[in-house]
Amino acid sequence: MTISGRVATSAIMLAIFAGMVAIASGYPPQARFMPYVVGIPGVLLCAVQLVLDLRESRRAAAAGESTLRRELFMLGWLLAFLAGIVLFGFVYATPVLLFAFLRYAARERTKVALAGAAGGFVMMYLVFVEMLEIPLHDGLIPAWLG
Amino acid sequence: MHLDVVFSSLRDLITSPMALGLILLAMPIGSFFGIMPGLGGKLGIVLLIPFVFGMDPTLGAVFLLAMHSIVHTGGAIPSILFGVPGTGPDAATIVDGYPMAQKGEGGRALGAMLAASGVGGVIGALFLALMLPVLEPVVLAFGPAEFFVLAIFGITFIATLSGRSLIKGLCVGLLGLMLACVGMDPQTGVARFTFGQLYLWDGVDVVTAVLAIFAVPEMIALGVKGGAVSSAQTAARYGFRDVLAGMVDVARHWGLTIRTSIIGAVVGLIPGLGGDVACWVCYGHAVQTSKTPERFGHGAVEGVIAPETANNSKEGGALLPTLFFGIPGSSGMTVMIGALIMLGIQPGPALMIENLHLVWTLIWTLVIANILCVILLLACAPWFSRLTFMRGSLLIPFVFLMAMVGSYLSQFAWENMILLVGIGALGYLLYKWKWPRPPFVIGLVLGPIAEDSLNKSLALWGPAFLLRPLSLVMIVITIGSVAFYFWRRRRAKVQVAYDH
C-alpha cells in the first residue's frame, strides 16, 4: 500500500506540532505557555485533517505518482545547490552549479550553459563582492583549508 | 494631515537621483516579472532581496515597491495578446482582452489596459493617502490585548480566504506562530526549539522562511512541469494608433474607471482577499452596470478597464494593513513584509508615529511608478511580450541561487540555507496538496507580537483582556469571518447540487 502525498503531508504537519509540544513540555511553565497555546490546537486540527484525508484517500482512487521522480530530481538539485554553496562558497560553486544544471538537468546547449555559468560568476563576484562589497559565504572547505 | 511631511517626502523623492534611478530601474524588472507567466511580484521581490541588502532602507523599500506595484500592468500584456495570464489576478483581463486581440483590437485593448492600470495605480495611492488620517486614531487605540486578538484575527481571516480548507489554513497559520516561538523566550530567557544551535537563538529568520515557502516550491513545481513558461505560439503585433484609441476609451468610461479604482483599493485594504477578488469584483461591477451586458466576454473594452484599474489600485489599499498592522493586504505584500524587515523597517503602528516620512515616500513611489510604467510599456510592450517564450529551466537555477543568497545575507548565517531547503521542501508539499501558504508567513511575522501582547495582557488584565471593547469587536469579526466561510461553502455545495 502506498501512502498518498495528501495523507503524508497531514501526517508530517501533525508530527511537527506533536514533536514541538512534546519538546515544550520540558520547558518551565512560562516558557512553554505560548507553544502550548499554539501547539495543542495545532495538534488537534492536524489530527482532524489527517482523519479527513484518510477518509478521502479511501474513497478516491489512488492518484498517479507520475511526478514523484521528477520531484525527487528537482529536490536533489536543490540539495546539490545547498551542498555546493555551503561547502565551496558562492563564488566558486555558482558557475559550476549553474553549468551543471543548465547542461545536464535542463539539457541546454553547452554554449548556453557556459553563458549562464559566466553570468552567475559575474553576478556573484563582480556585483556582490566587488561592486556592492557584500561578504558572501566563503564555503566550509576553503575556510578549513585556510 | 501633516502637509509638511506630504510635500517634503515628494520633494526628497523627485530630487534624489538615486531614488528616481531605482524607480526607473524597477520598471523593466517589474514588467518582466509581470509578463513572464507564473513569476509575478512575489518572486520579483525574492530575487531582488539580495540586491537591496545593505541599501538605505527608504531607497530599498522604494525600489521594491516600485517594482511590485507595476507587475500587474506588465502581466496584462500576455493576458491580452496570448490569453495567458502573467499573474493570477490578470485572469479577469483575459475574458474580454483576449477576444479583443482575436478580433484584431489587441492594440486598443493594450491601450485601455495601460491607461486603466496607470489611473488605477494613482487612485489607489491617493486612497491610501486619504485613509491615513482616518487610520491614525484607530492604530493608536490598539493596546497589547487588541494586538493579540488582531494576530488571531489576521491568521483566521486569511485562513478562511486563501484556500478551500479552513482547517488547513489554520494549521499553516499556527505552524507560523509555532516557528515564531523558536529562539530565546522573552520572559524566561530559555532557549526554545534551538537544538543547541546558536544561530537559532534569534529565532527563525523571516526572510529565509518567506523565500522558502514561496520561491522554492514555485521553482520545484516549474521544474516538475517542464517546458517553456508560455505555451502560446505566436507574438501579436499592434500599431500605436490602436493603443491611443484604447487610452481614449478609458477617458470615455471615466465613471467606471474611478468606481473600479476605489472598489479595488477597498478590496486591497482587506487582508487576504487579494488581487483575484478585486479584479473579479470589478469585472462583475462593470457587467452589472453596463447597459449592454451581452457584449461582455466577446471583447468589451469595459471588461479590460474594470479589472485593470482594480489590479493596480488594490496595491495602495494593500499597503495600509501591511505597513500599520504587519498583516499583508495581498500575497505580494506577504513577501514585501519580509523584505521590509530585512531593510530594517518593522511594519506596525510605530511606523505611523515614528516614520511618517517613509510612509509618504512609499505613497509617492506608487504614484510615480504607475505613471512611468505606462510610458515605458507604451514603447516596449511588443519587445517584452517575446520574453514569455523563455524556458522555465533557464530560470530555475538562478532563482535557487538568489533564494540562497537572500537567505544567507539576511543574517550572514550559512545555516539559514539549510533552513531554506527544509522549509522549502515542506512548502512544496503544502503547495502540491493545496495547503494555503500565506497564513504561515503571517503567523511567523505576528508570532513575537502575539506572544508579547498575550503576556502583557494577561499580566495587566488577566483573561478579562478578551472582554475589552476593541478586543470584543475583533473577536466578533473573527467569528463572523468563520461563519461567512461556512455559509459560502454551503452555498457553493447547494449550487453544485442544483447544477447537477
Interface residues (C-beta under 8 A of the other chain):
Chain A: G5 R6 A8 T9 I12 M13 I16 F17 M20 I23 A24 Y27 P28 Q30 A31 F33 M34 P35 V37 V38 G39 P41 G42 L45 C46 V48 Q49 L52 T67 R70 E71 F73 M74 L75 W77 L78 L79 F81 L82 I85 V86 F90 T94 L97 L98 F101 L102 A105 A106 R107 E108 V112 G116 G120 M124 V127 F128 L132 I134 P135 L136 H137 L140
Chain B: P50 F51 F53 G54 S165 I167 K168 L170 C171 L174 L175 L177 M178 C181 D185 Q187 T188 V190 R192 F193 V216 M219 I220 G223 V224 G226 R391 S393 L394 I396 P397 F398 F400 L401 M404 V405 Y408 L409 F412 W414 M417 I418 L420 V421 G424 A425 L426 Y428 L429 L430 K432 W433 W435 A450 E451 L454 N455
